[in-house]
Amino acid sequence: MDATMRGEAGPWLSARDIERRFDSFITSPESPASSDLIPLTLRLTTDWGDWPRDGEQVPSLEATPLAEARWRLRRTDLWGELDRPARTVTAAMAPQGPVMEECLRLLMWLELAAQGGVDGLIVHCGCAVHGGRAWCFPAASGTGKSTLIRLTPGELALSDEFVLLTRDDEGRWSAWPSPFWNWERQLAADVAPWRAYPLAGVALLAQSPETRWSPAHPLDVLVPFMEQVIAFNAFGQEAARTFELAAELVESLAGKVGWLHLRRGDDPYAPFET
Protein backbone atom coordinates (compact mmCIF):
# COMPACT_ATOMS: atom_id res chain seq x y z
CA MET A 1 0.00 0.00 0.00
CA ASP A 2 1.37 3.38 -1.00
CA ALA A 3 -0.77 6.15 0.46
CA THR A 4 -0.01 9.85 0.29
CA MET A 5 -1.36 12.05 3.07
CA ARG A 6 -1.99 15.72 2.46
CA GLY A 7 -3.55 18.22 4.78
CA GLU A 8 -3.22 19.11 8.42
CA ALA A 9 -2.43 16.47 11.01
CA GLY A 10 -3.10 18.74 13.97
CA PRO A 11 -2.64 17.98 17.66
CA TRP A 12 -5.09 15.07 17.53
CA LEU A 13 -2.51 12.94 15.67
CA SER A 14 1.09 13.51 16.69
CA ALA A 15 4.10 12.91 14.47
CA ARG A 16 4.96 9.97 16.72
CA ASP A 17 1.52 8.43 16.13
CA ILE A 18 1.92 8.79 12.38
CA GLU A 19 5.41 7.30 12.45
CA ARG A 20 4.61 4.30 14.61
CA ARG A 21 1.29 3.45 12.96
CA PHE A 22 1.79 4.31 9.32
CA ASP A 23 5.49 4.49 8.52
CA SER A 24 5.55 1.01 6.95
CA PHE A 25 2.37 1.66 4.97
CA ILE A 26 2.29 5.32 3.94
CA THR A 27 5.11 6.52 1.70
CA SER A 28 5.80 9.46 -0.58
CA PRO A 29 5.08 9.55 -4.34
CA GLU A 30 8.84 9.26 -4.87
CA SER A 31 8.99 5.86 -3.18
CA PRO A 32 10.10 2.96 -5.39
CA ALA A 33 7.26 1.02 -6.98
CA SER A 34 6.52 -2.43 -5.62
CA SER A 35 4.24 -5.23 -6.75
CA ASP A 36 3.06 -5.51 -3.14
CA LEU A 37 1.81 -1.92 -3.01
CA ILE A 38 -1.68 -0.64 -3.73
CA PRO A 39 -1.49 3.11 -4.44
CA LEU A 40 -4.12 4.87 -2.34
CA THR A 41 -4.28 8.65 -2.02
CA LEU A 42 -5.93 10.65 0.76
CA ARG A 43 -6.24 14.41 0.44
CA LEU A 44 -7.67 15.46 3.77
CA THR A 45 -7.99 18.68 5.68
CA THR A 46 -9.40 19.45 9.12
CA ASP A 47 -10.33 22.98 7.99
CA TRP A 48 -13.96 22.85 6.85
CA GLY A 49 -13.61 26.26 5.21
CA ASP A 50 -16.02 26.58 2.29
CA TRP A 51 -16.94 22.88 2.27
CA PRO A 52 -20.72 22.45 2.54
CA ARG A 53 -21.53 20.71 5.81
CA ASP A 54 -24.74 18.99 4.77
CA GLY A 55 -23.67 15.79 6.50
CA GLU A 56 -24.01 17.13 10.04
CA GLN A 57 -26.92 14.82 10.90
CA VAL A 58 -25.74 11.75 8.98
CA PRO A 59 -24.55 9.13 11.51
CA SER A 60 -23.77 6.44 8.90
CA LEU A 61 -21.70 6.99 5.79
CA GLU A 62 -23.72 7.88 2.70
CA ALA A 63 -22.37 7.58 -0.85
CA THR A 64 -24.15 9.38 -3.69
CA PRO A 65 -23.09 8.48 -7.26
CA LEU A 66 -21.64 11.44 -9.17
CA ALA A 67 -20.36 9.64 -12.27
CA GLU A 68 -18.98 6.23 -13.15
CA ALA A 69 -17.03 4.94 -10.13
CA ARG A 70 -17.18 8.34 -8.36
CA TRP A 71 -19.22 9.17 -5.27
CA ARG A 72 -20.04 12.05 -2.95
CA LEU A 73 -19.37 11.02 0.66
CA ARG A 74 -21.35 12.37 3.59
CA ARG A 75 -21.23 11.65 7.28
CA THR A 76 -21.40 13.76 10.41
CA ASP A 77 -17.60 13.96 10.60
CA LEU A 78 -16.75 13.73 6.89
CA TRP A 79 -17.65 15.44 3.60
CA GLY A 80 -15.95 14.90 0.25
CA GLU A 81 -15.56 12.79 -2.87
CA LEU A 82 -14.26 9.32 -3.68
CA ASP A 83 -12.77 8.50 -7.08
CA ARG A 84 -12.25 4.74 -7.32
CA PRO A 85 -10.31 4.62 -10.64
CA ALA A 86 -7.87 7.15 -9.14
CA ARG A 87 -8.07 5.38 -5.74
CA THR A 88 -8.45 8.78 -4.12
CA VAL A 89 -10.53 10.37 -1.36
CA THR A 90 -10.58 14.18 -1.23
CA ALA A 91 -12.43 15.37 1.84
CA ALA A 92 -12.82 17.67 4.79
CA MET A 93 -13.03 15.83 8.07
CA ALA A 94 -13.40 16.30 11.79
CA PRO A 95 -10.02 16.58 13.56
CA GLN A 96 -9.89 12.97 14.74
CA GLY A 97 -7.42 10.25 13.78
CA PRO A 98 -10.05 7.49 13.51
CA VAL A 99 -11.87 9.47 10.80
CA MET A 100 -8.69 9.52 8.73
CA GLU A 101 -8.38 5.77 9.21
CA GLU A 102 -12.00 5.29 8.11
CA CYS A 103 -11.21 7.01 4.79
CA LEU A 104 -8.23 4.73 4.30
CA ARG A 105 -10.28 1.65 5.20
CA LEU A 106 -12.94 2.69 2.69
CA LEU A 107 -10.40 2.95 -0.14
CA MET A 108 -8.78 -0.33 0.80
CA TRP A 109 -12.14 -2.09 1.14
CA LEU A 110 -13.28 -0.96 -2.31
CA GLU A 111 -10.03 -2.24 -3.81
CA LEU A 112 -10.59 -5.60 -2.12
CA ALA A 113 -14.33 -5.91 -2.77
CA ALA A 114 -14.79 -4.47 -6.28
CA GLN A 115 -14.59 -6.62 -9.39
CA GLY A 116 -11.23 -6.16 -11.07
CA GLY A 117 -9.49 -5.32 -7.83
CA VAL A 118 -7.67 -7.50 -5.31
CA ASP A 119 -9.98 -10.18 -3.89
CA GLY A 120 -10.01 -9.81 -0.13
CA LEU A 121 -11.55 -8.69 3.13
CA ILE A 122 -10.86 -6.34 6.03
CA VAL A 123 -11.67 -8.16 9.27
CA HIS A 124 -12.15 -6.78 12.78
CA CYS A 125 -9.80 -9.12 14.59
CA GLY A 126 -6.52 -9.72 16.31
CA CYS A 127 -4.03 -11.50 14.10
CA ALA A 128 -0.55 -12.88 14.67
CA VAL A 129 1.91 -15.26 13.03
CA HIS A 130 2.52 -18.57 14.81
CA GLY A 131 4.75 -21.22 13.27
CA GLY A 132 5.06 -19.21 10.06
CA ARG A 133 1.29 -18.99 9.51
CA ALA A 134 -1.27 -16.38 10.52
CA TRP A 135 -4.17 -17.03 12.87
CA CYS A 136 -7.11 -14.64 12.69
CA PHE A 137 -9.10 -14.05 15.91
CA PRO A 138 -12.29 -12.11 15.02
CA ALA A 139 -14.25 -10.69 17.95
CA ALA A 140 -16.44 -7.82 19.02
CA SER A 141 -14.84 -4.88 20.79
CA GLY A 142 -14.02 -5.64 24.42
CA THR A 143 -13.62 -9.40 23.94
CA GLY A 144 -9.85 -9.36 24.36
CA LYS A 145 -8.24 -9.07 20.91
CA SER A 146 -5.65 -6.54 22.05
CA THR A 147 -4.93 -8.51 25.22
CA LEU A 148 -4.39 -11.70 23.23
CA ILE A 149 -1.92 -10.01 20.89
CA ARG A 150 -0.12 -8.24 23.73
CA LEU A 151 0.23 -11.37 25.88
CA THR A 152 1.72 -13.67 23.25
CA PRO A 153 5.41 -12.66 23.30
CA GLY A 154 7.60 -13.93 20.51
CA GLU A 155 4.81 -13.96 17.94
CA LEU A 156 4.74 -11.53 15.02
CA ALA A 157 1.68 -9.30 15.37
CA LEU A 158 -0.24 -8.21 12.27
CA SER A 159 -2.81 -6.13 14.15
CA ASP A 160 -4.99 -6.10 17.25
CA GLU A 161 -7.91 -4.34 15.53
CA PHE A 162 -8.22 -4.82 11.73
CA VAL A 163 -6.32 -7.08 9.35
CA LEU A 164 -6.32 -7.59 5.57
CA LEU A 165 -7.07 -11.05 4.16
CA THR A 166 -6.47 -11.62 0.44
CA ARG A 167 -7.05 -14.54 -1.95
CA ASP A 168 -4.65 -15.45 -4.74
CA ASP A 169 -5.52 -16.90 -8.16
CA GLU A 170 -5.33 -20.45 -6.78
CA GLY A 171 -7.81 -19.74 -3.99
CA ARG A 172 -5.24 -19.59 -1.19
CA TRP A 173 -5.80 -17.00 1.52
CA SER A 174 -3.15 -14.86 3.19
CA ALA A 175 -3.10 -12.28 5.97
CA TRP A 176 -1.32 -8.93 5.74
CA PRO A 177 -0.21 -6.51 8.48
CA SER A 178 -2.42 -3.49 8.98
CA PRO A 179 -1.84 0.09 10.14
CA PHE A 180 -5.20 -0.11 11.93
CA TRP A 181 -4.49 -0.71 15.61
CA ASN A 182 -6.54 -0.01 18.71
CA TRP A 183 -6.03 3.72 19.35
CA GLU A 184 -6.14 3.26 23.12
CA ARG A 185 -3.21 0.83 23.25
CA GLN A 186 0.44 0.76 22.33
CA LEU A 187 1.55 -1.23 19.32
CA ALA A 188 2.93 -4.69 19.98
CA ALA A 189 6.71 -4.89 20.24
CA ASP A 190 7.07 -7.35 17.36
CA VAL A 191 5.06 -5.98 14.45
CA ALA A 192 5.23 -8.22 11.39
CA PRO A 193 7.03 -6.91 8.28
CA TRP A 194 4.80 -5.92 5.35
CA ARG A 195 4.23 -9.10 3.33
CA ALA A 196 1.70 -11.90 2.96
CA TYR A 197 1.50 -14.62 5.61
CA PRO A 198 -0.36 -17.88 4.77
CA LEU A 199 -3.64 -18.03 6.69
CA ALA A 200 -3.74 -20.98 9.10
CA GLY A 201 -7.29 -20.55 10.32
CA VAL A 202 -10.05 -18.35 11.73
CA ALA A 203 -10.81 -18.71 15.45
CA LEU A 204 -13.73 -16.63 16.69
CA LEU A 205 -12.65 -15.39 20.11
CA ALA A 206 -14.79 -15.95 23.22
CA GLN A 207 -13.90 -15.29 26.85
CA SER A 208 -14.14 -18.44 28.96
CA PRO A 209 -13.15 -19.91 32.35
CA GLU A 210 -11.32 -22.65 30.43
CA THR A 211 -9.32 -22.66 27.22
CA ARG A 212 -10.46 -24.97 24.42
CA TRP A 213 -10.80 -25.04 20.64
CA SER A 214 -14.23 -25.88 19.17
CA PRO A 215 -14.04 -26.53 15.40
CA ALA A 216 -17.28 -25.78 13.59
CA HIS A 217 -18.90 -26.29 10.21
CA PRO A 218 -18.19 -23.32 7.91
CA LEU A 219 -21.93 -22.55 7.65
CA ASP A 220 -22.17 -22.23 11.44
CA VAL A 221 -19.25 -19.80 11.49
CA LEU A 222 -20.25 -17.63 8.52
CA VAL A 223 -22.79 -15.31 10.20
CA PRO A 224 -20.72 -14.49 13.33
CA PHE A 225 -17.65 -14.12 11.10
CA MET A 226 -19.51 -11.72 8.78
CA GLU A 227 -20.42 -9.58 11.80
CA GLN A 228 -16.70 -8.78 12.10
CA VAL A 229 -16.07 -8.20 8.38
CA ILE A 230 -15.93 -4.59 7.19
CA ALA A 231 -18.57 -3.74 4.58
CA PHE A 232 -19.80 -0.25 3.69
CA ASN A 233 -23.50 -0.80 2.98
CA ALA A 234 -23.67 2.48 1.05
CA PHE A 235 -21.93 0.55 -1.75
CA GLY A 236 -24.45 -2.25 -2.35
CA GLN A 237 -22.73 -4.22 -5.11
CA GLU A 238 -19.37 -4.25 -3.36
CA ALA A 239 -20.98 -5.13 -0.01
CA ALA A 240 -22.64 -8.16 -1.64
CA ARG A 241 -19.30 -9.26 -3.05
CA THR A 242 -17.76 -8.98 0.41
CA PHE A 243 -20.33 -11.51 1.66
CA GLU A 244 -19.46 -13.86 -1.21
CA LEU A 245 -15.74 -13.63 -0.44
CA ALA A 246 -16.35 -14.24 3.27
CA ALA A 247 -18.33 -17.39 2.44
CA GLU A 248 -15.54 -18.61 0.17
CA LEU A 249 -12.94 -17.97 2.87
CA VAL A 250 -14.63 -19.97 5.65
CA GLU A 251 -15.42 -22.81 3.23
CA SER A 252 -11.77 -22.99 2.15
CA LEU A 253 -10.71 -23.33 5.80
CA ALA A 254 -12.96 -26.27 6.69
CA GLY A 255 -11.52 -27.88 9.82
CA LYS A 256 -9.64 -24.69 10.68
CA VAL A 257 -12.61 -22.48 11.56
CA GLY A 258 -14.47 -22.41 14.85
CA TRP A 259 -14.49 -20.85 18.31
CA LEU A 260 -11.50 -20.35 20.58
CA HIS A 261 -12.74 -20.26 24.18
CA LEU A 262 -9.87 -18.51 25.93
CA ARG A 263 -9.12 -17.99 29.59
CA ARG A 264 -7.22 -14.78 30.21
CA GLY A 265 -3.48 -15.38 30.33
CA ASP A 266 -3.51 -18.79 28.62
CA ASP A 267 -1.53 -19.59 25.47
CA PRO A 268 -4.05 -19.12 22.61
CA TYR A 269 -2.16 -21.47 20.30
CA ALA A 270 -1.91 -24.47 22.64
CA PRO A 271 -5.38 -25.85 21.74
CA PHE A 272 -4.42 -26.05 18.05
CA GLU A 273 -1.36 -28.17 18.81
CA THR A 274 -3.03 -30.92 20.84
Backbone torsions as a table, in degrees:
resi	resn	phi	psi	omega
1	MET	NA	129.4	179.3
2	ASP	-124.6	97.8	-176.6
3	ALA	-112.0	137.0	178.6
4	THR	-108.2	123.9	178.8
5	MET	-99.6	131.0	173.8
6	ARG	-129.9	150.1	179.7
7	GLY	116.1	-169.9	-174.2
8	GLU	-95.6	128.7	174.9
9	ALA	-76.8	-51.5	177.8
10	GLY	79.1	172.4	-175.9
11	PRO	-68.2	-16.9	-178.4
12	TRP	-72.3	-15.3	178.5
13	LEU	-140.1	101.9	-175.1
14	SER	-74.6	163.1	177.4
15	ALA	-59.0	-34.7	179.5
16	ARG	-66.0	-40.4	177.5
17	ASP	-60.9	-45.7	-179.4
18	ILE	-61.4	-45.2	-177.0
19	GLU	-63.2	-47.7	-173.1
20	ARG	-75.3	-28.0	-177.1
21	ARG	-93.2	-33.5	-167.8
22	PHE	-121.2	-4.5	-172.9
23	ASP	-57.6	-36.8	-178.6
24	SER	-80.5	-7.8	-172.6
25	PHE	-118.6	-33.4	-177.3
26	ILE	-106.5	121.1	-178.1
27	THR	-130.5	172.5	-177.3
28	SER	-85.0	162.3	178.4
29	PRO	-59.1	-20.4	-179.0
30	GLU	-83.4	-4.2	-178.1
31	SER	-64.0	146.6	178.4
32	PRO	-59.9	143.3	178.3
33	ALA	-68.9	151.2	178.3
34	SER	-145.9	143.6	179.2
35	SER	-68.4	-16.2	-179.7
36	ASP	-92.9	6.5	-178.1
37	LEU	-105.4	140.3	170.8
38	ILE	-111.7	114.4	-177.0
39	PRO	-72.9	113.9	177.8
40	LEU	-123.4	134.6	-176.8
41	THR	-120.5	127.8	172.2
42	LEU	-113.3	126.9	171.7
43	ARG	-117.4	99.2	-171.9
44	LEU	-123.6	147.0	173.2
45	THR	-138.9	148.0	176.0
46	THR	-95.5	4.0	177.5
47	ASP	-97.3	106.8	-177.2
48	TRP	-63.6	-35.9	176.0
49	GLY	49.0	-124.6	-178.2
50	ASP	-90.0	5.7	-180.0
51	TRP	-66.0	131.6	176.0
52	PRO	-66.5	134.1	-176.5
53	ARG	-106.5	57.5	-178.9
54	ASP	-85.0	8.2	178.3
55	GLY	-104.6	16.7	-172.2
56	GLU	-63.5	-28.9	-178.8
57	GLN	-113.5	36.4	-178.8
58	VAL	-115.8	95.0	-175.6
59	PRO	-71.4	-29.8	179.2
60	SER	-110.9	145.9	-176.7
61	LEU	-59.7	130.7	173.5
62	GLU	-112.3	143.5	179.1
63	ALA	-130.2	114.6	-179.6
64	THR	-105.2	122.7	-179.7
65	PRO	-60.8	133.4	175.4
66	LEU	-105.9	-40.8	179.9
67	ALA	-161.6	-174.6	-178.8
68	GLU	-59.9	120.5	176.7
69	ALA	62.0	26.4	174.2
70	ARG	-131.5	140.6	-176.6
71	TRP	-138.1	150.6	167.4
72	ARG	-89.3	128.6	-179.5
73	LEU	-103.1	136.8	177.5
74	ARG	-140.5	132.9	169.6
75	ARG	-158.5	165.5	-177.2
76	THR	-51.9	-38.5	-174.6
77	ASP	-108.1	15.0	-173.5
78	LEU	-155.5	138.1	175.4
79	TRP	-148.8	126.2	179.5
80	GLY	174.5	-155.7	-177.0
81	GLU	-132.8	148.5	175.9
82	LEU	-119.9	129.6	177.7
83	ASP	-118.7	101.8	-174.7
84	ARG	-68.6	-43.4	178.5
85	PRO	-56.6	-35.9	178.1
86	ALA	-86.5	-6.2	-177.8
87	ARG	51.8	51.5	-172.4
88	THR	-134.4	137.7	167.0
89	VAL	-116.3	126.6	175.0
90	THR	-117.9	116.5	-170.5
91	ALA	-156.7	158.2	165.3
92	ALA	-99.6	144.9	-173.1
93	MET	-145.5	158.7	173.1
94	ALA	-66.3	149.9	-175.3
95	PRO	-76.5	68.2	-179.9
96	GLN	-138.7	132.2	179.9
97	GLY	-56.3	-43.4	-179.7
98	PRO	-59.4	-28.0	177.4
99	VAL	-68.1	-40.9	175.7
100	MET	-59.1	-44.0	178.8
101	GLU	-63.3	-36.0	179.9
102	GLU	-63.3	-38.8	176.1
103	CYS	-62.2	-43.0	179.9
104	LEU	-66.7	-40.4	177.4
105	ARG	-63.0	-38.9	179.2
106	LEU	-61.3	-46.8	178.7
107	LEU	-62.0	-44.8	-179.3
108	MET	-64.9	-42.3	-179.5
109	TRP	-61.8	-43.9	178.6
110	LEU	-61.2	-39.3	179.4
111	GLU	-65.5	-33.1	-179.3
112	LEU	-82.0	-32.0	-171.9
113	ALA	-96.0	-24.3	-174.5
114	ALA	-79.2	146.5	174.7
115	GLN	-60.1	138.3	179.9
116	GLY	87.9	-2.5	177.7
117	GLY	-99.3	-149.4	177.3
118	VAL	-98.8	119.4	-178.5
119	ASP	-65.1	123.7	179.8
120	GLY	177.7	-178.5	-175.5
121	LEU	-137.1	156.4	166.3
122	ILE	-112.4	121.8	-172.2
123	VAL	-117.7	135.7	175.9
124	HIS	-78.4	99.8	-171.9
125	CYS	-163.3	165.7	161.7
126	GLY	-92.4	147.9	-177.9
127	CYS	-150.9	133.6	179.6
128	ALA	-147.2	159.5	-179.3
129	VAL	-95.5	126.0	177.8
130	HIS	-131.5	120.7	-178.6
131	GLY	65.2	30.2	177.8
132	GLY	84.9	-1.8	-179.6
133	ARG	-127.3	153.9	-174.7
134	ALA	-96.1	132.5	171.4
135	TRP	-106.1	132.9	-178.4
136	CYS	-106.1	126.3	-177.6
137	PHE	-117.8	80.3	179.6
138	PRO	-69.0	144.6	179.3
139	ALA	-170.5	154.2	174.7
140	ALA	-69.0	160.0	178.6
141	SER	-58.4	138.6	178.4
142	GLY	90.4	-1.2	-178.1
143	THR	-81.2	-26.3	177.4
144	GLY	124.4	22.5	179.7
145	LYS	-61.2	-49.3	-178.2
146	SER	-64.2	-39.5	179.1
147	THR	-63.2	-43.2	179.0
148	LEU	-58.4	-47.7	-178.3
149	ILE	-66.2	-39.3	-176.7
150	ARG	-71.3	-29.6	-173.8
151	LEU	-99.6	18.1	175.9
152	THR	-118.4	72.5	-177.4
153	PRO	-62.5	146.5	178.8
154	GLY	91.8	-13.1	178.4
155	GLU	-94.4	146.6	175.9
156	LEU	-80.1	122.6	-178.1
157	ALA	-91.8	131.5	175.0
158	LEU	-92.8	-37.9	175.1
159	SER	-177.8	159.1	172.5
160	ASP	-111.1	10.0	-174.1
161	GLU	-136.6	-55.7	178.7
162	PHE	-138.9	141.2	178.1
163	VAL	-135.6	154.0	178.2
164	LEU	-97.4	130.5	174.4
165	LEU	-118.2	126.7	-178.2
166	THR	-125.9	153.3	179.9
167	ARG	-114.3	133.9	178.7
168	ASP	-89.8	-178.4	-175.4
169	ASP	-65.2	-19.3	-180.0
170	GLU	-98.1	9.4	176.5
171	GLY	82.6	9.9	179.3
172	ARG	-88.6	137.8	-177.3
173	TRP	-101.6	143.6	178.4
174	SER	-133.4	156.1	175.2
175	ALA	-109.8	144.7	179.9
176	TRP	-122.4	146.8	172.8
177	PRO	-59.5	157.0	-176.9
178	SER	-133.7	146.0	173.8
179	PRO	-80.0	-1.9	-175.2
180	PHE	-91.6	99.4	179.2
181	TRP	-117.1	159.1	176.0
182	ASN	-57.1	121.7	-175.1
183	TRP	-67.9	-19.0	-176.5
184	GLU	-90.4	-1.0	-176.1
185	ARG	-129.2	157.5	175.9
186	GLN	-73.6	153.6	175.0
187	LEU	-67.5	152.2	175.8
188	ALA	-63.6	154.9	-177.4
189	ALA	-67.9	-36.9	-175.8
190	ASP	-110.1	84.4	178.6
191	VAL	-85.8	131.9	-175.3
192	ALA	-65.8	141.3	173.7
193	PRO	-61.1	155.5	-177.9
194	TRP	-72.7	102.3	172.6
195	ARG	-169.7	173.7	179.9
196	ALA	-83.1	139.2	175.4
197	TYR	-121.1	125.9	-179.3
198	PRO	-53.8	135.9	-177.3
199	LEU	-83.0	120.6	179.9
200	ALA	-81.5	-40.5	-177.7
201	GLY	179.1	173.3	178.5
202	VAL	-121.8	117.7	-178.6
203	ALA	-119.0	104.7	177.6
204	LEU	-65.6	126.2	-170.6
205	LEU	-86.7	133.5	176.3
206	ALA	-139.2	132.5	175.9
207	GLN	-69.1	143.2	-174.0
208	SER	-157.8	153.0	174.6
209	PRO	-74.4	-10.6	176.0
210	GLU	-138.8	152.2	-177.8
211	THR	-98.5	125.2	177.7
212	ARG	-157.9	156.0	179.2
213	TRP	-107.3	126.4	-179.7
214	SER	-118.4	92.8	176.8
215	PRO	-60.5	150.3	-177.9
216	ALA	-140.6	159.9	174.9
217	HIS	-67.0	141.1	-179.4
218	PRO	-52.1	-36.5	-179.6
219	LEU	-65.9	-31.4	179.1
220	ASP	-74.9	-22.3	-177.9
221	VAL	-91.0	-24.6	-168.4
222	LEU	-57.3	-49.6	-175.7
223	VAL	-64.4	-51.5	177.7
224	PRO	-63.3	-30.8	175.7
225	PHE	-66.5	-44.4	-179.5
226	MET	-61.5	-28.8	178.7
227	GLU	-64.0	-19.0	-179.8
228	GLN	-108.4	8.3	178.5
229	VAL	-97.4	131.4	-180.0
230	ILE	-71.0	128.8	173.8
231	ALA	-149.6	125.9	178.3
232	PHE	-91.7	104.5	-173.2
233	ASN	-64.7	-15.7	176.9
234	ALA	-65.1	-18.4	177.8
235	PHE	-111.0	87.6	-169.9
236	GLY	-60.8	-47.7	-176.8
237	GLN	-63.8	-43.6	-179.3
238	GLU	-69.7	-35.4	177.6
239	ALA	-64.0	-39.1	177.6
240	ALA	-64.1	-39.2	179.1
241	ARG	-67.2	-34.0	175.9
242	THR	-58.9	-42.5	178.6
243	PHE	-62.5	-41.8	179.1
244	GLU	-62.0	-43.5	-180.0
245	LEU	-66.0	-38.0	178.4
246	ALA	-63.4	-40.7	178.2
247	ALA	-63.8	-40.9	179.3
248	GLU	-65.6	-37.0	-179.4
249	LEU	-64.1	-52.4	-176.2
250	VAL	-65.6	-33.2	177.7
251	GLU	-66.3	-37.6	-178.9
252	SER	-70.0	-18.1	-177.5
253	LEU	-105.5	25.1	-179.8
254	ALA	-50.5	129.3	-176.3
255	GLY	92.4	-16.8	179.4
256	LYS	-122.3	24.6	173.7
257	VAL	-127.1	146.5	-179.9
258	GLY	164.0	-155.9	-178.4
259	TRP	-113.4	133.1	172.0
260	LEU	-102.7	107.3	174.7
261	HIS	-85.9	115.3	-169.0
262	LEU	-123.2	126.3	171.7
263	ARG	-85.6	135.6	-176.9
264	ARG	-54.5	129.4	177.9
265	GLY	94.8	-13.8	179.6
266	ASP	-78.5	158.4	175.9
267	ASP	-71.6	116.1	-176.9
268	PRO	-69.7	-17.9	-175.7
269	TYR	-93.7	-14.4	-177.7
270	ALA	-57.7	-40.7	-178.9
271	PRO	-63.4	-24.9	-179.0
272	PHE	-79.8	-12.9	-173.6
273	GLU	-105.9	4.5	179.6
274	THR	-103.0	NA	NA
